[in-house]
């Protein structure tokens, strides 16, 4: 039995992800001006592309990062990585 709504939703998600991936690739290949806004845009696009992965496997990532001693140095207070995965 075909589910047209699920097929349409899948195609829309695929189109959005492909568009974001192409845009991110173009931005990464044309890094002639290394300004802060360029890095922020690249980070936001990369976060948008990684959001489905984080939503699906956030608990597994939390368990893997629980004893990780790496700190996120650019945030105030220098929190460990597991605190960021928990949120």
PyMOL Python script that loads the backbone (N, CA, C, O; Angstrom):
from pymol import cmd

cmd.read_pdbstr("""\
ATOM      1  N   UNK A   1       0.839  -1.175   0.000  1.00  0.00           N
ATOM      2  CA  UNK A   1       0.000   0.000   0.000  1.00  0.00           C
ATOM      3  C   UNK A   1       0.888   1.244   0.000  1.00  0.00           C
ATOM      4  O   UNK A   1       1.784   1.370   0.835  1.00  0.00           O
ATOM      5  N   UNK A   2       0.646   2.139  -0.913  1.00  0.00           N
ATOM      6  CA  UNK A   2       1.453   3.350  -1.014  1.00  0.00           C
ATOM      7  C   UNK A   2       0.933   4.412  -0.058  1.00  0.00           C
ATOM      8  O   UNK A   2      -0.272   4.623   0.083  1.00  0.00           O
ATOM      9  N   UNK A   3       1.869   5.062   0.583  1.00  0.00           N
ATOM     10  CA  UNK A   3       1.520   6.149   1.480  1.00  0.00           C
ATOM     11  C   UNK A   3       2.046   7.435   0.849  1.00  0.00           C
ATOM     12  O   UNK A   3       3.214   7.785   1.015  1.00  0.00           O
ATOM     13  N   UNK A   4       1.191   8.119   0.138  1.00  0.00           N
ATOM     14  CA  UNK A   4       1.613   9.304  -0.611  1.00  0.00           C
ATOM     15  C   UNK A   4       2.112  10.427   0.292  1.00  0.00           C
ATOM     16  O   UNK A   4       3.027  11.159  -0.088  1.00  0.00           O
ATOM     17  N   UNK A   5       1.531  10.577   1.471  1.00  0.00           N
ATOM     18  CA  UNK A   5       1.968  11.634   2.387  1.00  0.00           C
ATOM     19  C   UNK A   5       3.396  11.384   2.865  1.00  0.00           C
ATOM     20  O   UNK A   5       4.196  12.316   2.956  1.00  0.00           O
ATOM     21  N   UNK A   6       3.714  10.129   3.171  1.00  0.00           N
ATOM     22  CA  UNK A   6       5.071   9.809   3.635  1.00  0.00           C
ATOM     23  C   UNK A   6       6.085   9.989   2.514  1.00  0.00           C
ATOM     24  O   UNK A   6       7.198  10.457   2.750  1.00  0.00           O
ATOM     25  N   UNK A   7       5.703   9.617   1.294  1.00  0.00           N
ATOM     26  CA  UNK A   7       6.608   9.789   0.158  1.00  0.00           C
ATOM     27  C   UNK A   7       6.855  11.266  -0.105  1.00  0.00           C
ATOM     28  O   UNK A   7       7.988  11.667  -0.372  1.00  0.00           O
ATOM     29  N   UNK A   8       5.811  12.075  -0.032  1.00  0.00           N
ATOM     30  CA  UNK A   8       5.958  13.518  -0.250  1.00  0.00           C
ATOM     31  C   UNK A   8       6.826  14.153   0.835  1.00  0.00           C
ATOM     32  O   UNK A   8       7.680  14.990   0.542  1.00  0.00           O
ATOM     33  N   UNK A   9       6.605  13.751   2.091  1.00  0.00           N
ATOM     34  CA  UNK A   9       7.408  14.282   3.201  1.00  0.00           C
ATOM     35  C   UNK A   9       8.876  13.908   3.033  1.00  0.00           C
ATOM     36  O   UNK A   9       9.763  14.727   3.271  1.00  0.00           O
ATOM     37  N   UNK A  10       9.128  12.665   2.622  1.00  0.00           N
ATOM     38  CA  UNK A  10      10.503  12.215   2.408  1.00  0.00           C
ATOM     39  C   UNK A  10      11.177  13.000   1.291  1.00  0.00           C
ATOM     40  O   UNK A  10      12.343  13.376   1.412  1.00  0.00           O
ATOM     41  N   UNK A  11      10.459  13.247   0.216  1.00  0.00           N
ATOM     42  CA  UNK A  11      11.024  14.023  -0.897  1.00  0.00           C
ATOM     43  C   UNK A  11      11.304  15.470  -0.501  1.00  0.00           C
ATOM     44  O   UNK A  11      12.312  16.039  -0.922  1.00  0.00           O
ATOM     45  N   UNK A  12      10.443  16.063   0.289  1.00  0.00           N
ATOM     46  CA  UNK A  12      10.662  17.444   0.734  1.00  0.00           C
ATOM     47  C   UNK A  12      11.890  17.515   1.638  1.00  0.00           C
ATOM     48  O   UNK A  12      12.718  18.415   1.492  1.00  0.00           O
ATOM     49  N   UNK A  13      12.011  16.571   2.571  1.00  0.00           N
ATOM     50  CA  UNK A  13      13.176  16.550   3.463  1.00  0.00           C
ATOM     51  C   UNK A  13      14.455  16.335   2.664  1.00  0.00           C
ATOM     52  O   UNK A  13      15.469  16.981   2.926  1.00  0.00           O
ATOM     53  N   UNK A  14      14.410  15.433   1.694  1.00  0.00           N
ATOM     54  CA  UNK A  14      15.574  15.178   0.853  1.00  0.00           C
ATOM     55  C   UNK A  14      15.954  16.425   0.060  1.00  0.00           C
ATOM     56  O   UNK A  14      17.137  16.744  -0.057  1.00  0.00           O
ATOM     57  N   UNK A  15      14.971  17.132  -0.483  1.00  0.00           N
ATOM     58  CA  UNK A  15      15.252  18.351  -1.253  1.00  0.00           C
ATOM     59  C   UNK A  15      15.877  19.429  -0.373  1.00  0.00           C
ATOM     60  O   UNK A  15      16.802  20.118  -0.802  1.00  0.00           O
ATOM     61  N   UNK A  16      15.382  19.579   0.846  1.00  0.00           N
ATOM     62  CA  UNK A  16      15.947  20.585   1.757  1.00  0.00           C
ATOM     63  C   UNK A  16      17.379  20.215   2.129  1.00  0.00           C
ATOM     64  O   UNK A  16      18.257  21.077   2.134  1.00  0.00           O
ATOM     65  N   UNK A  17      17.624  18.939   2.440  1.00  0.00           N
ATOM     66  CA  UNK A  17      18.974  18.513   2.831  1.00  0.00           C
ATOM     67  C   UNK A  17      19.964  18.646   1.675  1.00  0.00           C
ATOM     68  O   UNK A  17      21.102  19.067   1.883  1.00  0.00           O
ATOM     69  N   UNK A  18      19.546  18.297   0.477  1.00  0.00           N
ATOM     70  CA  UNK A  18      20.446  18.421  -0.676  1.00  0.00           C
ATOM     71  C   UNK A  18      20.755  19.891  -0.944  1.00  0.00           C
ATOM     72  O   UNK A  18      21.896  20.237  -1.248  1.00  0.00           O
ATOM     73  N   UNK A  19      19.755  20.754  -0.834  1.00  0.00           N
ATOM     74  CA  UNK A  19      19.975  22.184  -1.043  1.00  0.00           C
ATOM     75  C   UNK A  19      20.948  22.738  -0.010  1.00  0.00           C
ATOM     76  O   UNK A  19      21.864  23.482  -0.358  1.00  0.00           O
ATOM     77  N   UNK A  20      20.757  22.381   1.258  1.00  0.00           N
ATOM     78  CA  UNK A  20      21.675  22.853   2.301  1.00  0.00           C
ATOM     79  C   UNK A  20      23.088  22.301   2.098  1.00  0.00           C
ATOM     80  O   UNK A  20      24.066  23.013   2.325  1.00  0.00           O
ATOM     81  N   UNK A  21      23.201  21.049   1.677  1.00  0.00           N
ATOM     82  CA  UNK A  21      24.522  20.457   1.459  1.00  0.00           C
ATOM     83  C   UNK A  21      25.243  21.131   0.298  1.00  0.00           C
ATOM     84  O   UNK A  21      26.446  21.380   0.377  1.00  0.00           O
ATOM     85  N   UNK A  22      24.524  21.427  -0.772  1.00  0.00           N
ATOM     86  CA  UNK A  22      25.138  22.120  -1.910  1.00  0.00           C
ATOM     87  C   UNK A  22      25.563  23.524  -1.501  1.00  0.00           C
ATOM     88  O   UNK A  22      26.659  23.962  -1.851  1.00  0.00           O
ATOM     89  N   UNK A  23      24.719  24.230  -0.772  1.00  0.00           N
ATOM     90  CA  UNK A  23      25.049  25.590  -0.315  1.00  0.00           C
ATOM     91  C   UNK A  23      26.277  25.562   0.595  1.00  0.00           C
ATOM     92  O   UNK A  23      27.160  26.413   0.481  1.00  0.00           O
ATOM     93  N   UNK A  24      26.329  24.586   1.493  1.00  0.00           N
ATOM     94  CA  UNK A  24      27.479  24.468   2.387  1.00  0.00           C
ATOM     95  C   UNK A  24      28.744  24.149   1.605  1.00  0.00           C
ATOM     96  O   UNK A  24      29.808  24.682   1.919  1.00  0.00           O
ATOM     97  N   UNK A  25      28.651  23.292   0.594  1.00  0.00           N
ATOM     98  CA  UNK A  25      29.810  22.982  -0.233  1.00  0.00           C
ATOM     99  C   UNK A  25      30.325  24.184  -0.991  1.00  0.00           C
ATOM    100  O   UNK A  25      31.535  24.385  -1.098  1.00  0.00           O
ATOM    101  N   UNK A  26      29.415  24.987  -1.518  1.00  0.00           N
ATOM    102  CA  UNK A  26      29.819  26.209  -2.221  1.00  0.00           C
ATOM    103  C   UNK A  26      30.494  27.174  -1.260  1.00  0.00           C
ATOM    104  O   UNK A  26      31.501  27.791  -1.608  1.00  0.00           O
ATOM    105  N   UNK A  27      29.947  27.311  -0.048  1.00  0.00           N
ATOM    106  CA  UNK A  27      30.549  28.222   0.934  1.00  0.00           C
ATOM    107  C   UNK A  27      31.933  27.744   1.355  1.00  0.00           C
ATOM    108  O   UNK A  27      32.833  28.559   1.555  1.00  0.00           O
ATOM    109  N   UNK A  28      32.113  26.427   1.492  1.00  0.00           N
ATOM    110  CA  UNK A  28      33.411  25.906   1.907  1.00  0.00           C
ATOM    111  C   UNK A  28      34.461  26.039   0.818  1.00  0.00           C
ATOM    112  O   UNK A  28      35.641  26.213   1.121  1.00  0.00           O
ATOM    113  N   UNK A  29      34.057  25.960  -0.439  1.00  0.00           N
ATOM    114  CA  UNK A  29      35.041  26.073  -1.513  1.00  0.00           C
ATOM    115  C   UNK A  29      35.404  27.508  -1.840  1.00  0.00           C
ATOM    116  O   UNK A  29      36.419  27.748  -2.493  1.00  0.00           O
ATOM    117  N   UNK A  30      34.609  28.463  -1.406  1.00  0.00           N
ATOM    118  CA  UNK A  30      34.902  29.868  -1.701  1.00  0.00           C
ATOM    119  C   UNK A  30      35.165  30.635  -0.419  1.00  0.00           C
ATOM    120  O   UNK A  30      34.449  31.583  -0.096  1.00  0.00           O
ATOM    121  N   UNK A  31      36.186  30.227   0.306  1.00  0.00           N
ATOM    122  CA  UNK A  31      36.523  30.890   1.564  1.00  0.00           C
ATOM    123  C   UNK A  31      37.629  31.919   1.351  1.00  0.00           C
ATOM    124  O   UNK A  31      38.688  31.830   1.972  1.00  0.00           O
ATOM    125  N   UNK A  32      37.389  32.890   0.478  1.00  0.00           N
ATOM    126  CA  UNK A  32      38.420  33.904   0.288  1.00  0.00           C
ATOM    127  C   UNK A  32      38.423  34.940   1.411  1.00  0.00           C
ATOM    128  O   UNK A  32      39.472  35.497   1.734  1.00  0.00           O
ATOM    129  N   UNK A  33      37.266  35.200   2.005  1.00  0.00           N
ATOM    130  CA  UNK A  33      37.229  36.110   3.151  1.00  0.00           C
ATOM    131  C   UNK A  33      36.900  35.285   4.395  1.00  0.00           C
ATOM    132  O   UNK A  33      35.803  34.742   4.523  1.00  0.00           O
ATOM    133  N   UNK A  34      37.852  35.203   5.292  1.00  0.00           N
ATOM    134  CA  UNK A  34      37.689  34.415   6.503  1.00  0.00           C
ATOM    135  C   UNK A  34      37.171  35.296   7.631  1.00  0.00           C
ATOM    136  O   UNK A  34      37.886  35.564   8.597  1.00  0.00           O
ATOM    137  N   UNK A  35      35.940  35.741   7.507  1.00  0.00           N
ATOM    138  CA  UNK A  35      35.360  36.584   8.533  1.00  0.00           C
ATOM    139  C   UNK A  35      34.555  35.735   9.517  1.00  0.00           C
ATOM    140  O   UNK A  35      34.277  34.564   9.260  1.00  0.00           O
ATOM    141  N   UNK A  36      34.197  36.327  10.616  1.00  0.00           N
ATOM    142  CA  UNK A  36      33.436  35.628  11.640  1.00  0.00           C
ATOM    143  C   UNK A  36      32.052  35.237  11.138  1.00  0.00           C
ATOM    144  O   UNK A  36      31.547  34.168  11.483  1.00  0.00           O
ATOM    145  N   UNK A  37      31.435  36.092  10.325  1.00  0.00           N
ATOM    146  CA  UNK A  37      30.097  35.787   9.827  1.00  0.00           C
ATOM    147  C   UNK A  37      30.117  34.575   8.883  1.00  0.00           C
ATOM    148  O   UNK A  37      29.149  33.816   8.834  1.00  0.00           O
ATOM    149  N   UNK A  38      31.207  34.391   8.139  1.00  0.00           N
ATOM    150  CA  UNK A  38      31.322  33.221   7.267  1.00  0.00           C
ATOM    151  C   UNK A  38      31.357  31.941   8.093  1.00  0.00           C
ATOM    152  O   UNK A  38      30.691  30.965   7.749  1.00  0.00           O
ATOM    153  N   UNK A  39      32.124  31.936   9.176  1.00  0.00           N
ATOM    154  CA  UNK A  39      32.189  30.758  10.025  1.00  0.00           C
ATOM    155  C   UNK A  39      30.862  30.509  10.734  1.00  0.00           C
ATOM    156  O   UNK A  39      30.482  29.356  10.937  1.00  0.00           O
ATOM    157  N   UNK A  40      30.157  31.561  11.110  1.00  0.00           N
ATOM    158  CA  UNK A  40      28.846  31.395  11.740  1.00  0.00           C
ATOM    159  C   UNK A  40      27.854  30.787  10.757  1.00  0.00           C
ATOM    160  O   UNK A  40      27.087  29.895  11.120  1.00  0.00           O
ATOM    161  N   UNK A  41      27.863  31.260   9.523  1.00  0.00           N
ATOM    162  CA  UNK A  41      26.956  30.704   8.512  1.00  0.00           C
ATOM    163  C   UNK A  41      27.275  29.236   8.240  1.00  0.00           C
ATOM    164  O   UNK A  41      26.360  28.418   8.145  1.00  0.00           O
ATOM    165  N   UNK A  42      28.540  28.893   8.114  1.00  0.00           N
ATOM    166  CA  UNK A  42      28.933  27.504   7.880  1.00  0.00           C
ATOM    167  C   UNK A  42      28.518  26.632   9.062  1.00  0.00           C
ATOM    168  O   UNK A  42      28.027  25.519   8.874  1.00  0.00           O
ATOM    169  N   UNK A  43      28.714  27.130  10.267  1.00  0.00           N
ATOM    170  CA  UNK A  43      28.309  26.378  11.456  1.00  0.00           C
ATOM    171  C   UNK A  43      26.812  26.168  11.543  1.00  0.00           C
ATOM    172  O   UNK A  43      26.357  25.092  11.933  1.00  0.00           O
ATOM    173  N   UNK A  44      26.041  27.182  11.187  1.00  0.00           N
ATOM    174  CA  UNK A  44      24.581  27.042  11.222  1.00  0.00           C
ATOM    175  C   UNK A  44      24.084  26.057  10.170  1.00  0.00           C
ATOM    176  O   UNK A  44      23.183  25.264  10.442  1.00  0.00           O
ATOM    177  N   UNK A  45      24.660  26.099   8.979  1.00  0.00           N
ATOM    178  CA  UNK A  45      24.262  25.144   7.948  1.00  0.00           C
ATOM    179  C   UNK A  45      24.668  23.726   8.332  1.00  0.00           C
ATOM    180  O   UNK A  45      23.910  22.782   8.106  1.00  0.00           O
ATOM    181  N   UNK A  46      25.848  23.568   8.907  1.00  0.00           N
ATOM    182  CA  UNK A  46      26.282  22.241   9.338  1.00  0.00           C
ATOM    183  C   UNK A  46      25.391  21.729  10.471  1.00  0.00           C
ATOM    184  O   UNK A  46      25.079  20.539  10.518  1.00  0.00           O
ATOM    185  N   UNK A  47      24.984  22.604  11.373  1.00  0.00           N
ATOM    186  CA  UNK A  47      24.071  22.213  12.451  1.00  0.00           C
ATOM    187  C   UNK A  47      22.715  21.815  11.891  1.00  0.00           C
ATOM    188  O   UNK A  47      22.112  20.847  12.353  1.00  0.00           O
ATOM    189  N   UNK A  48      22.229  22.557  10.894  1.00  0.00           N
ATOM    190  CA  UNK A  48      20.944  22.211  10.284  1.00  0.00           C
ATOM    191  C   UNK A  48      21.015  20.851   9.599  1.00  0.00           C
ATOM    192  O   UNK A  48      20.042  20.099   9.622  1.00  0.00           O
ATOM    193  N   UNK A  49      22.152  20.526   8.990  1.00  0.00           N
ATOM    194  CA  UNK A  49      22.295  19.226   8.348  1.00  0.00           C
ATOM    195  C   UNK A  49      22.462  18.093   9.365  1.00  0.00           C
ATOM    196  O   UNK A  49      22.072  16.958   9.092  1.00  0.00           O
ATOM    197  N   UNK A  50      23.033  18.386  10.525  1.00  0.00           N
ATOM    198  CA  UNK A  50      23.258  17.349  11.540  1.00  0.00           C
ATOM    199  C   UNK A  50      22.089  17.185  12.504  1.00  0.00           C
ATOM    200  O   UNK A  50      22.083  16.239  13.292  1.00  0.00           O
ATOM    201  N   UNK A  51      21.108  18.066  12.467  1.00  0.00           N
ATOM    202  CA  UNK A  51      19.995  18.002  13.402  1.00  0.00           C
ATOM    203  C   UNK A  51      19.234  16.673  13.350  1.00  0.00           C
ATOM    204  O   UNK A  51      18.926  16.137  14.414  1.00  0.00           O
ATOM    205  N   UNK A  52      18.910  16.107  12.176  1.00  0.00           N
ATOM    206  CA  UNK A  52      18.228  14.804  12.199  1.00  0.00           C
ATOM    207  C   UNK A  52      19.047  13.704  12.866  1.00  0.00           C
ATOM    208  O   UNK A  52      18.485  12.837  13.536  1.00  0.00           O
ATOM    209  N   UNK A  53      20.355  13.727  12.691  1.00  0.00           N
ATOM    210  CA  UNK A  53      21.204  12.726  13.343  1.00  0.00           C
ATOM    211  C   UNK A  53      21.203  12.904  14.850  1.00  0.00           C
ATOM    212  O   UNK A  53      21.150  11.927  15.597  1.00  0.00           O
ATOM    213  N   UNK A  54      21.261  14.148  15.296  1.00  0.00           N
ATOM    214  CA  UNK A  54      21.254  14.410  16.731  1.00  0.00           C
ATOM    215  C   UNK A  54      19.908  14.055  17.358  1.00  0.00           C
ATOM    216  O   UNK A  54      19.863  13.570  18.488  1.00  0.00           O
ATOM    217  N   UNK A  55      18.820  14.291  16.640  1.00  0.00           N
ATOM    218  CA  UNK A  55      17.498  13.949  17.172  1.00  0.00           C
ATOM    219  C   UNK A  55      17.316  12.440  17.288  1.00  0.00           C
ATOM    220  O   UNK A  55      16.665  11.960  18.217  1.00  0.00           O
ATOM    221  N   UNK A  56      17.880  11.702  16.363  1.00  0.00           N
ATOM    222  CA  UNK A  56      17.695  10.251  16.390  1.00  0.00           C
ATOM    223  C   UNK A  56      18.616   9.565  17.394  1.00  0.00           C
ATOM    224  O   UNK A  56      18.175   8.664  18.109  1.00  0.00           O
ATOM    225  N   UNK A  57      19.879   9.967  17.465  1.00  0.00           N
ATOM    226  CA  UNK A  57      20.855   9.254  18.285  1.00  0.00           C
ATOM    227  C   UNK A  57      21.414  10.106  19.421  1.00  0.00           C
ATOM    228  O   UNK A  57      22.588   9.965  19.765  1.00  0.00           O
ATOM    229  N   UNK A  58      20.607  10.984  20.013  1.00  0.00           N
ATOM    230  CA  UNK A  58      21.147  11.847  21.062  1.00  0.00           C
ATOM    231  C   UNK A  58      21.498  11.059  22.322  1.00  0.00           C
ATOM    232  O   UNK A  58      22.469  11.404  22.996  1.00  0.00           O
ATOM    233  N   UNK A  59      20.753  10.029  22.657  1.00  0.00           N
ATOM    234  CA  UNK A  59      21.063   9.264  23.862  1.00  0.00           C
ATOM    235  C   UNK A  59      22.351   8.471  23.697  1.00  0.00           C
ATOM    236  O   UNK A  59      23.168   8.412  24.616  1.00  0.00           O
ATOM    237  N   UNK A  60      22.537   7.863  22.534  1.00  0.00           N
ATOM    238  CA  UNK A  60      23.771   7.111  22.272  1.00  0.00           C
ATOM    239  C   UNK A  60      24.967   8.052  22.300  1.00  0.00           C
ATOM    240  O   UNK A  60      26.015   7.711  22.848  1.00  0.00           O
ATOM    241  N   UNK A  61      24.813   9.239  21.707  1.00  0.00           N
ATOM    242  CA  UNK A  61      25.908  10.216  21.747  1.00  0.00           C
ATOM    243  C   UNK A  61      26.195  10.663  23.169  1.00  0.00           C
ATOM    244  O   UNK A  61      27.353  10.885  23.522  1.00  0.00           O
ATOM    245  N   UNK A  62      25.162  10.800  23.989  1.00  0.00           N
ATOM    246  CA  UNK A  62      25.358  11.180  25.384  1.00  0.00           C
ATOM    247  C   UNK A  62      26.155  10.117  26.121  1.00  0.00           C
ATOM    248  O   UNK A  62      27.083  10.445  26.860  1.00  0.00           O
ATOM    249  N   UNK A  63      25.808   8.846  25.933  1.00  0.00           N
ATOM    250  CA  UNK A  63      26.519   7.762  26.616  1.00  0.00           C
ATOM    251  C   UNK A  63      27.975   7.699  26.148  1.00  0.00           C
ATOM    252  O   UNK A  63      28.875   7.484  26.960  1.00  0.00           O
ATOM    253  N   UNK A  64      28.214   7.885  24.842  1.00  0.00           N
ATOM    254  CA  UNK A  64      29.580   7.843  24.331  1.00  0.00           C
ATOM    255  C   UNK A  64      30.409   9.032  24.809  1.00  0.00           C
ATOM    256  O   UNK A  64      31.619   8.906  25.001  1.00  0.00           O
ATOM    257  N   UNK A  65      29.768  10.186  25.002  1.00  0.00           N
ATOM    258  CA  UNK A  65      30.492  11.396  25.397  1.00  0.00           C
ATOM    259  C   UNK A  65      30.495  11.621  26.901  1.00  0.00           C
ATOM    260  O   UNK A  65      31.039  12.623  27.365  1.00  0.00           O
ATOM    261  N   UNK A  66      29.903  10.718  27.673  1.00  0.00           N
ATOM    262  CA  UNK A  66      29.754  10.946  29.103  1.00  0.00           C
ATOM    263  C   UNK A  66      31.095  11.088  29.815  1.00  0.00           C
ATOM    264  O   UNK A  66      31.245  11.965  30.666  1.00  0.00           O
ATOM    265  N   UNK A  67      32.055  10.257  29.492  1.00  0.00           N
ATOM    266  CA  UNK A  67      33.363  10.312  30.140  1.00  0.00           C
ATOM    267  C   UNK A  67      34.407  11.011  29.282  1.00  0.00           C
ATOM    268  O   UNK A  67      35.606  10.872  29.523  1.00  0.00           O
ATOM    269  N   UNK A  68      33.962  11.753  28.291  1.00  0.00           N
ATOM    270  CA  UNK A  68      34.867  12.468  27.416  1.00  0.00           C
ATOM    271  C   UNK A  68      35.437  13.673  28.163  1.00  0.00           C
ATOM    272  O   UNK A  68      34.680  14.452  28.743  1.00  0.00           O
ATOM    273  N   UNK A  69      36.735  13.833  28.156  1.00  0.00           N
ATOM    274  CA  UNK A  69      37.362  14.917  28.917  1.00  0.00           C
ATOM    275  C   UNK A  69      37.562  16.179  28.079  1.00  0.00           C
ATOM    276  O   UNK A  69      38.162  17.144  28.552  1.00  0.00           O
ATOM    277  N   UNK A  70      37.072  16.181  26.857  1.00  0.00           N
ATOM    278  CA  UNK A  70      37.222  17.347  25.992  1.00  0.00           C
ATOM    279  C   UNK A  70      36.281  18.447  26.470  1.00  0.00           C
ATOM    280  O   UNK A  70      35.145  18.177  26.860  1.00  0.00           O
ATOM    281  N   UNK A  71      36.758  19.682  26.438  1.00  0.00           N
ATOM    282  CA  UNK A  71      35.920  20.809  26.826  1.00  0.00           C
ATOM    283  C   UNK A  71      35.622  21.676  25.617  1.00  0.00           C
ATOM    284  O   UNK A  71      36.391  21.728  24.657  1.00  0.00           O
ATOM    285  N   UNK A  72      34.494  22.350  25.689  1.00  0.00           N
ATOM    286  CA  UNK A  72      34.110  23.273  24.621  1.00  0.00           C
ATOM    287  C   UNK A  72      34.688  24.639  25.015  1.00  0.00           C
ATOM    288  O   UNK A  72      34.079  25.386  25.781  1.00  0.00           O
ATOM    289  N   UNK A  73      35.863  24.946  24.482  1.00  0.00           N
ATOM    290  CA  UNK A  73      36.645  26.084  24.957  1.00  0.00           C
ATOM    291  C   UNK A  73      36.052  27.429  24.590  1.00  0.00           C
ATOM    292  O   UNK A  73      36.367  28.428  25.238  1.00  0.00           O
ATOM    293  N   UNK A  74      35.191  27.492  23.558  1.00  0.00           N
ATOM    294  CA  UNK A  74      34.694  28.791  23.107  1.00  0.00           C
ATOM    295  C   UNK A  74      33.415  29.220  23.818  1.00  0.00           C
ATOM    296  O   UNK A  74      32.915  30.314  23.559  1.00  0.00           O
ATOM    297  N   UNK A  75      32.874  28.396  24.702  1.00  0.00           N
ATOM    298  CA  UNK A  75      31.687  28.777  25.461  1.00  0.00           C
ATOM    299  C   UNK A  75      32.097  29.319  26.825  1.00  0.00           C
ATOM    300  O   UNK A  75      33.117  28.894  27.368  1.00  0.00           O
ATOM    301  N   UNK A  76      31.336  30.236  27.386  1.00  0.00           N
ATOM    302  CA  UNK A  76      31.670  30.776  28.704  1.00  0.00           C
ATOM    303  C   UNK A  76      31.615  29.677  29.775  1.00  0.00           C
ATOM    304  O   UNK A  76      30.671  28.888  29.812  1.00  0.00           O
ATOM    305  N   UNK A  77      32.598  29.634  30.614  1.00  0.00           N
ATOM    306  CA  UNK A  77      32.655  28.649  31.674  1.00  0.00           C
ATOM    307  C   UNK A  77      33.352  27.369  31.283  1.00  0.00           C
ATOM    308  O   UNK A  77      33.608  26.532  32.148  1.00  0.00           O
ATOM    309  N   UNK A  78      33.671  27.182  30.014  1.00  0.00           N
ATOM    310  CA  UNK A  78      34.374  26.018  29.462  1.00  0.00           C
ATOM    311  C   UNK A  78      33.712  24.710  29.927  1.00  0.00           C
ATOM    312  O   UNK A  78      34.323  23.944  30.672  1.00  0.00           O
ATOM    313  N   UNK A  79      32.463  24.449  29.491  1.00  0.00           N
ATOM    314  CA  UNK A  79      31.791  23.212  29.912  1.00  0.00           C
ATOM    315  C   UNK A  79      32.313  21.995  29.155  1.00  0.00           C
ATOM    316  O   UNK A  79      32.826  22.126  28.044  1.00  0.00           O
ATOM    317  N   UNK A  80      32.186  20.819  29.750  1.00  0.00           N
ATOM    318  CA  UNK A  80      32.581  19.599  29.033  1.00  0.00           C
ATOM    319  C   UNK A  80      31.600  19.261  27.918  1.00  0.00           C
ATOM    320  O   UNK A  80      30.483  19.777  27.883  1.00  0.00           O
ATOM    321  N   UNK A  81      32.026  18.395  27.012  1.00  0.00           N
ATOM    322  CA  UNK A  81      31.213  18.053  25.844  1.00  0.00           C
ATOM    323  C   UNK A  81      29.932  17.354  26.248  1.00  0.00           C
ATOM    324  O   UNK A  81      28.900  17.566  25.611  1.00  0.00           O
ATOM    325  N   UNK A  82      29.957  16.525  27.292  1.00  0.00           N
ATOM    326  CA  UNK A  82      28.759  15.773  27.653  1.00  0.00           C
ATOM    327  C   UNK A  82      27.617  16.703  28.065  1.00  0.00           C
ATOM    328  O   UNK A  82      26.450  16.350  27.897  1.00  0.00           O
ATOM    329  N   UNK A  83      27.930  17.875  28.597  1.00  0.00           N
ATOM    330  CA  UNK A  83      26.868  18.831  28.941  1.00  0.00           C
ATOM    331  C   UNK A  83      26.170  19.354  27.690  1.00  0.00           C
ATOM    332  O   UNK A  83      24.962  19.593  27.709  1.00  0.00           O
ATOM    333  N   UNK A  84      26.917  19.532  26.606  1.00  0.00           N
ATOM    334  CA  UNK A  84      26.325  20.013  25.371  1.00  0.00           C
ATOM    335  C   UNK A  84      25.478  18.936  24.719  1.00  0.00           C
ATOM    336  O   UNK A  84      24.445  19.241  24.123  1.00  0.00           O
ATOM    337  N   UNK A  85      25.901  17.669  24.821  1.00  0.00           N
ATOM    338  CA  UNK A  85      25.121  16.577  24.232  1.00  0.00           C
ATOM    339  C   UNK A  85      23.853  16.353  25.037  1.00  0.00           C
ATOM    340  O   UNK A  85      22.829  15.971  24.471  1.00  0.00           O
ATOM    341  N   UNK A  86      23.896  16.579  26.336  1.00  0.00           N
ATOM    342  CA  UNK A  86      22.733  16.389  27.199  1.00  0.00           C
ATOM    343  C   UNK A  86      21.610  17.344  26.829  1.00  0.00           C
ATOM    344  O   UNK A  86      20.435  16.988  26.916  1.00  0.00           O
ATOM    345  N   UNK A  87      21.966  18.556  26.415  1.00  0.00           N
ATOM    346  CA  UNK A  87      20.936  19.526  26.077  1.00  0.00           C
ATOM    347  C   UNK A  87      20.381  19.178  24.757  1.00  0.00           C
ATOM    348  O   UNK A  87      19.488  19.866  24.262  1.00  0.00           O
TER     349      UNK A  87
END
""", "prot")
cmd.dss("prot")
cmd.show_as("cartoon", "prot")
cmd.util.cbc("prot")
cmd.orient("prot")
